[in-house]
Amino acid sequence: MSEAPKGLKKGLTNYGDQGFSLFLRKAFIKGAGYTDDALDRPVIGIANTGSSYNPCHGNMPQLVEAVKRGILLAGGLPMDFPTISVHESFSAPTSMYLRNLMSMDTEEMVRAQPMDAVVLIGGCDKTVPAQLMGAASAGIPAIQLITGSMLTGSHRSERVGACTDCRRYWGKFRAEEIDDEEIADVNNQLVASVGTCSVMGTASTMACVAEALGMTVPGGASPPAVTADRIRIAEQTGAQAVRLARQGPGIDKVLTPAAFENALRVLLAIGGSTNGIVHLTAIAGRMGIDIDLAGLDRMGTQTPVLVDLKPSGQHYMEDFHKAGGMATLLRELKPLLRLEAMTVTGRTLGEEIERSGPGFAQDVVRTLGNPIYPQGGLAVLRGNLAPGGAIIKQSAADPRLMEHEGRAVVFENSEDLARRIDGDELDVTADDILVLKNIGPKGAPGMPEAGYIPIPRKLARTGVKDIVRVSDGRMSGTAFGTIVLHVTPEAAVGGPLAHVRNGDRIRLSVKNREIALLVSDAELARRAAANPVAEPTAERGYAKLFLQAVTQADKGVDFDFLRAPRSVGKAPE
């Protein structure tokens, strides 16, 4: 059997004459000044997601340069190419709406252009999952490079960082505890440099998860964006990409059920973003691997939160990096990990942990015997309100509210919420449960991070800091509170949430993993018959594709046609 084409001979454009196709390709690339010697080397693609709209990727030029240096030093030919870049705060209606589009862009550009391996450079919340989804589908050797977290700032001698402190100070402003001048001052200090959020939000979560999956070089998750450590990681990533091109392992040998089990374990131990479950489910689905939510919840009872970072703890990503980063965490989690899982280095996770050395004294990563929270950061809830499941970040919730029954105060959609939440006439008390409908995958569309429903202003003024909130949407990993998310099926497709009314009683029991609407099945059926739900549609374009193909939260909010055609396993196994 003849060897598969490599380098510039891969994926030749179809002109009906392969010899001419290669001749023409070389002619054009030589126009950029390349020699035959350069063109005979392994070709390493570099997905460049730099954008003026994406300050989380503001260090992209330096990273691309360092990756190219690593590739050249290892004997490869670097070829950077642009893809969609999605920033959390600059994407309407929400970045999640564009995640799947970015994954398709990544996949098709990797397929269309000749490369023996690809370096994926991403950092902002949806970019890393989009790139891993696309690479999983494309199937060539791939390695992830994280852009890195921002530095922290200082407001009146208090250390601050995006975006947990963004929400904390905005809450103070809404409660009229600080004035216009102070909120403007803190706005200047929250983001002290380019890079991703400095707390354990979704970006930091996905950085840690990518390393746990074995998709980065060791130590790739934690160096801040503007440090020399981050640039060195970029150079190492380029060199490792050349080794991947020459000898593997392929992405199918890295993204295995064991790898996803390790990623879920880390997600729980870092007090990671609830978004991490949605993204891991989507990435796993591209490999034909199912994420078992019941199994995840069982893992949570054995996996305490060990990383003391906001919003579950007190520190920032800078501190996690100085404490040894993922090596320190993985060393502590070693008894709970699948050590046989392969990584992009060609070594197993167990081998990499051994290579990381004995560790040192630090106060950011706790021991299994002295966690900051006794169970995993996330819990899976079920009940008649969420037959397909719901998620709560229990490590960032108020312990007093995790066993609670209250009266529903219902908002039909985001517009209804914005219109009424701050009115003094709103009938609400601190014992009630706020319910927001129609912010799920199809309802919004795109499942925005509107699940972090603000405390009604009339309550905030009295000092109320938390209240139980329930929705079919998401919330930022930087957020905190007793908030039930990802209620499945969503209201927009006729899930039980669609039929909740003001005054209904809802029971939350995190201990029993329950979210229950205290209304009979017969009454729910009567309401559904009287008010049938018409699913959202669109006439054209990406919106039409999205609404026709997007799945629910328990399937990763991916497009149904992008999942692998056959299931090959589940995680945890």
N, C-alpha and C positions, 0 to 999 in steps of 0.2 A: 504494500500500500504506500502510495506517495505521501511525503510529509506535507502537512497543511501549510499553506502560504504564510509567510511572516513578513514583518516590516512593511515596506511600501508595496509589497506584492499582495497584501491582504485587501480583500473587498474591492477589487478593481471595478471601476465604472464600466458599465456595459456599453461598448461601442461595437460589439460583434466580433472583435479581434483583440484577444487578451494581450498579445504582444504590443499592439499599438496603444492599448489602454495604459500599460506600464510606461511605454515610451513617452506618451503625452504627459502622464503624471510627473515623470522625472523632469521633463522639459520645463514644466511650469514651476516646480519647486526649485529647480536650479536658477530660476529667475530671481529667487530670494538670496542667491549666493551660496547655496549648499554644494559641496563636492560629492563625488561618488563614494568616497570613504565614509563621509558622514551618513549618507543615505543607505549604507549597507549595515548600519547598526540597528539594534532593537529600538523600535519606535515607541516612546512613552508619551501618551496623551496626558495633558494637564487641563482639567476642567477649571476654567478661570471664571469665577463668579464675582469679580469686582464690579462695583456700580456706585455711582454718586448717590443713589438712593439707598445704599446699604452701608452705613457706617460700621456695622458689625464686621464687615469685610474690608474695612479701610486699610488694612495692612496687606492687601492682596498683592500689590506690586513687589513688595519685599519677599513674600512667600513664594511667588512664582519664580523670582530670581534665584532663591535658595534651592527650590526644588530642581530647577534646571541645572544648577551647579552640581547637586548630588547625582543627577542622571548622567551628566557629562563625565564626572569623576569615575562613575561606575561603568562607563563605556556605552551608554545609550544615547539616543537622539531625542531630546525633548521637543514636544510640539504642543504648545498651549492653544486652547480654543475656547471661545465664549459659550456660556449657556445662560439661560434665565437665572436671575438672581432675585430672591424673594426676601424682603425685610418685613419684620413683624409689624412695625408701625407705619409702613409706607405701602401697604397692600390693601386695596378695597375690593370686596367688602371685608375680607380677612385673608391672611396669608395661607390659611389651610385650604382655601378655595383654589389656590394656585400650586399647592404642593404636588398634586398629581400631574399637572401640566409640566412642572419642572422635572419631575421624574421621567416623563415621556421624552422631553427634550434631551435630558442626559442620556437615556437609553439609546435614542435614535442617533445622536451624534457619535456616541461610542461605537455603535454598529456601522454607521455610514463611513467613518473616517478610519484610515489604516492605523492601528495601534496594537502593540503586543501586550500592553498593560496600561492602566489609567490611574492617575492620581486625582482624587476628588477633593477639591478644596472648598470647604463650607464651614459655617459656624452658626449663623442665625437659625432660629428655631426650626423652620421647615426645610432648610437647605440640606442639612446632613441626612435626615430621613429620605428626602427626595433623591439625593444622590445614591444612597445605599439601595433604595428601591430600584432606581434605574440600572445601577450596576448589577444588581442581583438578576434582573431580567436580561441584561445584555450578555452576561455569562463569561466575560473575559477577566483575567486577573486584575484585581483592583485594590487600592489602598486609600484610606481616608486620611486627609490632613485637616485638622481643626484650626480655624483661624485664631482661637484663643479669646479669653475673657478680657474685659476692660479693667483698668485700674480703678480703685476706689477714690472718692473725693472726700472733702471735709466741709461740713456746714456748722459754723459756730463751734468749732472744736469737736464736733461729733462726726465720726466716720460714717459715710453714706455711700451707697452704690445702687445702681439700677438692678432689678426694679422693685424689689420688696420695699425699699425705702421710698420709692416713688409713691407706692400705694399707701404707705403709712403716713407720709406727709400730706398726701391728697385727702386722706381721711380726716386728718387734723384740720385741714382747710375747710372741708365740707361741714365739719362740726363747729366751725368758727373759733377754733382754738388758736389759729395763727392767721395773720392778715395777708393782704395782697403782696405787700413788700417782701415778707418772709418767704412766701411760696415762690416768688420770682427769684429770690436769692438761692433757694435750694435747687431750683430748676437748673441753675448754672453749675451746680456741683455734683449732681447725681451721676453724670456720665463723664468721667475724668479723662477718657482716652477712647480711641477706636477699640472695637472688640465687642464681644457678646456680654450679656448681663453677668454681673460679678457675683451673683448668688446661685443657688442650686435651682435655677429656673429650667425651662425646657432646653435652652442651648447648652448649658453646663451638663444637664442630665444626658443629652444625646452625645455629648463629648465623652462622658464616662461610659455610657452604654456602648459607643463605638469601640472603645478600647477593650471593654469586657467581651465584646463579640469577637475580638481578635483582629479587627479591621484597621488598627493603627499600629505604628511602631510603639514599643513599650515607652510609657511616659508621655504619650501623645495627647492625653486629655487635658492636662492641667496648666501648662505654661501660659501666662497672660500674653495677649496679642503683641504687646510692644516690647517684649523682652528678648534678649539674646537666646535664651533657652528655646523660645518658640522658633526662631530662625534656624537654630541647630536641628530641631526636630524636623523642620521642612527639608533641610539638606539630607538628613538620614532617610526621610520618606522617599525622596527622589532616588537615592541609591538603592533602597529596598525595592522600589518599583522595577528597576532593571533586573534584580535577582528574581523577582516574581515572573518577569517576562521570560527569563531563561530557564527557570526550573520550578516555577509554581511556588506555593499551591494555588490552584484555581479557586475562584470564589465559592464554588460548590463544596470545596473541602473545608472552607472556613465557616460559612454560614450554615451550620448544622443544628439539629435539635439541641445538642449539648451546648453549643455557643449561645443559643437563645435562652436556654435555662440559666446560664451564667449571667447573661444580660438582665434577665428578670430578677435574679438574686441581687445584683448590684443596684438595680432600680429601687428595690425595696430598702437596701442598706444605706443608700445615700439620701433617703427621703425625697426621691426624685419626683419630677413633674408628672401629674396625671396624664399629660400628653404622651409621655413615654410609652404607655400601654398601647395607645392608638398607633403610634409610629412603629413600634416593634411588631405589632400585629400585621401592619401593612408590609413591612420588610419581609417578615417570615412568610406571609402569603405569597410573595413573589417566588419563594423557594419551594412552595408547596407544603409549608409547615404551619400547622394550626396552633395558635396560642390558647391554652386551656385556662380560662379565667378561674375555674374552680381550683385547678392545680396551683395557679398563682396565689390564690388566697390561702391555700394550705402552706405554701412556701412562706407567706407573710407571718404565720404564727411561729415560724422557726428562725426568722431573719430580722433581728432588731435593727433600728436605725443607728448607725455608727458614726456618720459624718455630721459634725456639728456646724452646719452651714445654714444661713437664712434660706427659706423662711421657717424651717423646722428647728434651727439652732441659732447661732450667733455670728459665725465667722463668714468669710468671703472666699472666693476661688483663689485669690492670691495666697491666702493662708493654707488652703488645701495643698497648693503646689509646694509651698515651703515645708509642709509636713510630709512630703514624699509622694503626694498625689495618689494615683491609683495603685501603685506598688504597695503603699502602706495599707490601703484598704483591702486589696486582694490577699495580702499576707495574713491579715486578720480573718478574712472570710474563707481561707483555704480549706478548712474542714467541710465547708458547705458547697464547694465548687466542683464542677466537672473538669478535673485537671487534664483530662485527655483531649480536650477541645483544641483543635489546630488554630494557629494564628498566622498572620501574613508573613511572619519571619521564617516560617517553615518549622518552628518549634511549637510545642504544646504550651498551653497556659501554665501548666504546672512547672514546666522547664523555665518559663519566663519568670515565674515567681521566685524560683530558686536562684536565678541569675541576678535578681534585684537585690540580693544581700539580706542582712539581718534586720535592717531598719534602725530607727533611733528614737529617742524620747521626743514626744510632741503632744499637743493637746487638742488637735482637731479631729483626728480619727480615734474613736473610743474602742475599747476592747469588747468582745462578745459578753463578757461578764459585767461590763459597766456601760451600757448603751445610753444614748440620750432619749430613746423611746423603745419600750420593750418588744414591740412588734414591728413588722415592716411598715414603711410610711403609708402604703396604700391598702385599702380594704375593698373587696368586691361585695356589693349589696344586691339582694334580689327581693322580689315580692311582687304583689299584683300591680304595683306602679311601674315596675321595671322587670318584666318577664325575661328580657334578654340581658339584664344586668345593669348596674350602675357602679360608679367609683366614688370613693371619698378619700381625701388625703388626711388620714386620721392623725398623723404626726403634726399637722399644722392646724388642727381643729381645737375648739374649746372643750376640754374634758367634760364640763358640766352639761354640754348640749348633745353629747353623743348618744345619750339615752333620753329621748325627748318625744313628746306628743304635743301637737299644736294645731291651731286653726290655719287653714290655707288662705293666704292673701295672693290672689292670682293676677298675673300679667300675661296677656295673650301673646305678646311679641315685644321686640325691643322698642318699637315706637310707643306702645302702651306704657312700658316701663319708664321711658324717658319723660313721657307726658305727666305721669302721676307720682313717681317715687319721691319727689321732694315737696309735694303739696302738703300743707298743714291739715288738709281735710282727709288725707289718706287714713283709713280705718286700720290701724296696725299697732300691735304691742310687741314688746321684746320676746314674748312667749309664742308669737305666731311663727309660721313657716312661709317664707316667700317662695312662690312658684312662678317660674318664667318658662313659657312655652315657645315653640317654633323657632328655636335657635340651634337646631340639630343640623345634620349634614345637608338635608334638602330644605329645611325650613327657613334658613337664613338668606341664601344658602352658604354652605362652607363651614358650618359649626364654629362660629366665632367664639372668642374668649370672653363672652358676655355672661358666663355663668357666675362670675364674681360680681354678683348683684350688689350694688352699693347699699349700705345701711340707710334706710329712710332718714331724711334730714331731721325730721321731728324727733327721731330716736337718737340720732348721732349727737344732737344738741344736749341730750340728757346724759350722755356718757356711755351709751350702748356701743360696744366694740364688736360684737358678733351676734349673729342670728342665724338660725338654720335656713339654708337656701337650697332649692331643688330646681334643676333644669335639664334639658336634653343637650345643652351646649358644653363647652370646655371652659377652663380658666387657665390663666398663665401659671406656669410653674413657679413664678415669683410671688404668687398670691397666697393668702392664708385665710382660715376661717372654716366654719362647720358647713361645708358646701358639698352637696350631692350632685354629681355631674354625669354626663354620658348616659342619661336615662334612655334605655333601649327597649322597644322601638320608640323613635321620636314622635312628637305630636303631629308633625306634618305628614306622616304616613299612617296616622290613625292609631298610634300607640295609646295606652291608657292615660298618659299625661294629657292628651288632647281633651279629655273629658273631666278634668278636675275643675271644681267650681269654688268660688269664694265660700268660706265657711266649712268646707269639708275638713275632716280630721285626718291628719297624716302622722304616722308613727315612724320614727327613726330609731333603730337599735343597732349600733355598730357592733355591740357584743354578739348579737344574734345574726349579724349580717343581713339586716332587713330594712327595706323601705316600703312601707305599706300604706295604701290609701284605704281608710276605714269606711269604705262604701261597698255594698254587696255587689257580687258579680251580676246579679239581675239588674240592679240599678245602672251599673256601668254599661251593660248591653242596651238598656233602654235609652240612655243618653247617646250612645253611638248610633243607634238607629234613627233617633230624632235629629241628630246633627252629624251626618256623614262627612268625613274629611275628603276633600279633593286635593290630591297631591300636587305640588307646584310643578309647573312646566315652563318651558321657554320656546320661543319660535325658531331661534337660530343660534349658531356659533357655539363657543365653548360652554355657555350656560346651558344650552340644550343637551350637549354631551354629558355635562356634569350631572344634571338632574335625571337623565335617563340611566346613567351607569353607576352612580356613587352608591356605595354600600353603607350599612349602619356602623356605629362605633365598634361593635363587637367584631366586625370584620375589617377594621382598620381604616374606614372611610376612603378606601381605595376604589378604583373603578373595577367593576366585576370582570371586565375582559382582560385586565392586566394581571390577575392572579394566575399562578402556575396552573396548568390544566389538570394536574394530578396531585393529590395529597401524598406526601412521602413520610409524614411523621407529625408529632406534636411536641410542644414544650410547655411545661415540664413533661418529660416522658413518664 
